[in-house]
């Protein structure tokens, strides 16, 4: 079951990256709100702040996907279970991006000059990151219950 859930994340993460995280715009009647996704946000960052774009790219794209790929390799016996602590760290780093998005929304709403609404992609992305953390934790537990393989035979 963990294998299937983890493999589903390999599809759901890219969907979450292109899904609208929020709608933002000026709080005036005739102005519409533009949708912002992880990918569109990264595109904007590359033009203004390359270092921040690299950090967000790592937290939002590479950390969760590398963790999911690593867990898949562990599930199929292609990577030793001793790599699980490193994979667990990658999952925690992915949560940093969810925190940054939530912080951005909170600050923008607090200023009152713009209007920000959360969109379904934020929930999907957060759910994917939390699911990856849970799958990693459950994988660690299931590996601890198994007896170690015999090295001499």
C-alpha positions as CSV (number, residue, x, y, z in Angstrom):
1,X,0.0,0.0,0.0
2,X,2.9,2.4,0.8
3,X,4.3,1.7,-2.7
4,X,1.1,2.7,-4.4
5,X,0.7,5.8,-2.3
6,X,4.3,6.9,-2.9
7,X,4.0,6.3,-6.6
8,X,0.8,8.4,-6.7
9,X,2.9,11.3,-5.3
10,X,5.2,11.1,-8.3
11,X,2.2,12.2,-10.3
12,X,0.5,14.5,-7.8
13,X,3.6,16.6,-7.0
14,X,3.9,17.9,-10.6
15,X,0.2,18.6,-10.7
16,X,0.5,20.6,-7.4
17,X,3.4,22.6,-8.9
18,X,1.2,23.9,-11.7
19,X,-2.0,24.2,-9.7
20,X,-3.0,27.7,-8.4
21,X,-1.8,28.2,-4.8
22,X,-3.4,31.5,-4.4
23,X,-5.1,34.3,-6.2
24,X,-3.7,37.8,-5.7
25,X,-4.4,41.3,-6.9
26,X,-5.2,44.8,-5.9
27,X,-8.2,45.1,-3.7
28,X,-10.2,47.3,-6.1
29,X,-13.6,46.3,-7.7
30,X,-12.6,46.3,-11.4
31,X,-9.2,44.5,-11.0
32,X,-9.3,40.7,-11.3
33,X,-7.1,38.4,-9.3
34,X,-4.2,36.6,-11.0
35,X,-3.5,33.0,-10.1
36,X,-0.1,32.1,-8.7
37,X,1.3,28.6,-8.8
38,X,4.7,27.3,-7.6
39,X,5.9,27.4,-11.2
40,X,4.7,30.9,-12.0
41,X,6.1,32.1,-8.7
42,X,9.5,30.6,-9.6
43,X,9.3,32.2,-13.0
44,X,8.9,35.6,-11.4
45,X,11.7,35.0,-8.9
46,X,14.2,34.0,-11.6
47,X,13.9,37.5,-13.0
48,X,14.3,39.3,-9.7
49,X,16.2,37.2,-7.2
50,X,18.2,34.2,-8.4
51,X,19.4,33.1,-5.0
52,X,15.9,33.0,-3.6
53,X,14.7,31.3,-6.8
54,X,17.3,28.5,-6.3
55,X,16.2,28.1,-2.6
56,X,12.6,27.9,-3.4
57,X,13.3,25.6,-6.3
58,X,15.1,23.2,-4.0
59,X,12.4,23.4,-1.2
60,X,9.4,23.2,-3.5
61,X,10.6,21.0,-6.4
62,X,13.7,19.0,-5.7
63,X,13.5,18.1,-2.0
64,X,10.0,16.5,-2.1
65,X,10.5,14.8,-5.5
66,X,13.9,13.4,-4.5
67,X,12.4,12.1,-1.3
68,X,9.6,10.5,-3.2
69,X,12.0,8.9,-5.7
70,X,14.2,7.7,-2.9
71,X,11.3,6.1,-1.0
72,X,10.3,4.4,-4.2
73,X,13.8,3.0,-4.6
74,X,13.6,1.8,-0.9
75,X,10.2,0.2,-1.5
76,X,11.4,-1.7,-4.5
77,X,14.6,-2.8,-2.8
78,X,16.9,-0.7,-5.0
79,X,18.1,1.5,-2.2
80,X,19.2,0.5,1.3
81,X,16.8,1.4,4.1
82,X,19.8,3.1,5.9
83,X,19.0,6.1,3.5
84,X,15.7,6.7,5.2
85,X,17.0,9.3,7.7
86,X,18.3,11.4,4.8
87,X,15.1,11.0,2.9
88,X,13.2,12.1,6.0
89,X,15.3,15.2,6.2
90,X,14.4,16.0,2.6
91,X,10.7,15.8,3.5
92,X,11.2,18.2,6.4
93,X,12.9,20.7,4.0
94,X,9.9,20.5,1.7
95,X,7.7,21.7,4.6
96,X,9.8,24.9,4.6
97,X,8.2,25.9,1.3
98,X,4.7,25.4,2.6
99,X,5.7,27.6,5.6
100,X,7.0,30.3,3.2
101,X,3.8,30.3,1.2
102,X,1.7,30.6,4.4
103,X,3.9,33.4,5.7
104,X,3.5,35.3,2.3
105,X,-0.2,35.0,2.5
106,X,-0.4,36.2,6.1
107,X,1.9,39.2,5.5
108,X,0.0,40.2,2.4
109,X,-3.3,40.0,4.1
110,X,-2.0,42.0,7.0
111,X,-0.8,44.9,4.9
112,X,-4.3,45.4,3.5
113,X,-3.1,46.9,0.1
114,X,-3.7,43.7,-1.8
115,X,-6.2,40.9,-1.8
116,X,-5.0,37.3,-1.5
117,X,-7.2,34.2,-1.5
118,X,-5.9,30.7,-1.1
119,X,-6.7,28.2,-3.9
120,X,-7.0,24.5,-4.2
121,X,-3.4,24.0,-5.2
122,X,-2.1,25.1,-1.8
123,X,-4.1,22.3,-0.2
124,X,-2.9,19.8,-2.8
125,X,0.7,20.8,-2.4
126,X,0.5,20.8,1.4
127,X,-1.3,17.4,1.3
128,X,1.4,15.9,-0.9
129,X,4.2,17.1,1.4
130,X,2.4,15.8,4.5
131,X,1.6,12.5,2.7
132,X,5.3,12.2,1.8
133,X,6.2,12.7,5.4
134,X,3.7,10.1,6.6
135,X,4.8,7.6,4.0
136,X,8.4,8.1,5.0
137,X,7.6,7.6,8.7
138,X,5.5,4.5,8.0
139,X,8.2,3.1,5.8
140,X,10.7,3.5,8.6
141,X,8.4,1.8,11.0
142,X,7.7,-1.1,8.6
143,X,11.5,-1.5,8.0
144,X,12.2,-1.7,11.8
145,X,9.7,-4.5,12.2
146,X,11.5,-6.7,9.7
147,X,14.4,-8.9,10.7
148,X,17.8,-7.8,9.2
149,X,18.9,-9.9,6.2
150,X,21.5,-12.6,6.9
151,X,24.9,-11.3,5.8
152,X,26.6,-14.7,5.8
153,X,24.2,-16.6,3.6
